[in-house]
Amino acid sequence: MLHLNRGHWGIENRLYYVRDVTLNKDLSSIRTNNAPAGMAPLRNFIISIFRLLGKTHIAKTIGNITYKPHRALKLLRL
């Protein structure tokens, strides 16, 4: 049981916490129709891409590309 509990919290900390805090999910103004359900996979995709690229500090990476979008293309090597 302890192993299952730890596994659950590992998922909680690695994905949901990052999505809620770093991407400010709770402060999002997207609240109508199917938009919130559509944004969740996009947020998960962003986190996954950064992790696949070896980025460990998601907030810092987002901050680096927010005002200079050409850095996102450089990050993806396009």
C-alpha positions as CSV (number, residue, x, y, z in Angstrom):
1,M,0.0,0.0,0.0
2,L,2.8,2.4,0.8
3,H,4.4,1.8,-2.6
4,L,1.1,2.7,-4.3
5,N,0.6,5.8,-2.2
6,R,4.1,7.0,-3.0
7,G,3.6,6.3,-6.7
8,H,0.4,8.4,-6.6
9,W,2.1,11.4,-5.0
10,G,5.0,11.1,-7.5
11,I,2.5,11.6,-10.3
12,E,0.8,14.4,-8.4
13,N,4.1,16.2,-7.8
14,R,5.6,15.7,-11.3
15,L,2.6,16.7,-13.4
16,Y,-0.3,18.2,-11.6
17,Y,1.7,20.5,-9.3
18,V,3.7,21.8,-12.2
19,R,0.6,22.3,-14.3
20,D,-1.2,24.1,-11.5
21,V,1.6,26.3,-10.2
22,T,3.9,26.9,-13.1
23,L,1.3,27.2,-15.8
24,N,-1.1,29.0,-13.4
25,K,-4.0,26.7,-14.2
26,D,-6.1,27.9,-11.3
27,L,-5.8,31.5,-12.5
28,S,-6.8,30.7,-16.0
29,S,-9.7,32.6,-17.4
30,I,-10.6,29.7,-19.7
31,R,-13.8,28.5,-18.1
32,T,-16.5,27.9,-20.7
33,N,-17.7,25.0,-22.7
34,N,-15.0,22.4,-23.5
35,A,-12.1,24.8,-23.4
36,P,-10.7,23.8,-20.0
37,A,-10.8,20.1,-21.0
38,G,-9.0,21.0,-24.2
39,M,-6.3,23.0,-22.4
40,A,-5.3,20.3,-20.0
41,P,-3.7,18.1,-22.7
42,L,-1.9,21.1,-24.2
43,R,-0.4,22.0,-20.8
44,N,0.6,18.3,-20.3
45,F,2.2,18.3,-23.8
46,I,4.2,21.5,-23.0
47,I,5.5,19.9,-19.8
48,S,6.3,16.7,-21.5
49,I,8.2,18.4,-24.4
50,F,10.3,20.4,-22.0
51,R,11.1,17.2,-20.0
52,L,12.0,15.3,-23.1
53,L,14.4,18.1,-24.0
54,G,16.1,17.7,-20.6
55,K,14.7,20.9,-19.1
56,T,14.3,20.4,-15.4
57,H,13.1,23.9,-14.4
58,I,9.9,24.4,-16.4
59,A,9.1,27.9,-15.1
60,K,12.6,29.2,-16.0
61,T,12.3,27.6,-19.5
62,I,8.9,29.2,-20.1
63,G,10.2,32.6,-18.8
64,N,13.2,32.3,-21.3
65,I,10.9,31.9,-24.3
66,T,7.9,34.1,-23.3
67,Y,9.2,37.4,-24.7
68,K,11.6,35.9,-27.2
69,P,9.6,33.3,-29.2
70,H,12.6,32.6,-31.5
71,R,14.1,30.9,-28.5
72,A,11.4,28.2,-28.7
73,L,12.3,27.4,-32.2
74,K,16.0,27.3,-31.2
75,L,15.0,25.0,-28.3
76,L,13.3,22.6,-30.7
77,R,16.2,23.0,-33.2
78,L,14.0,24.2,-36.1
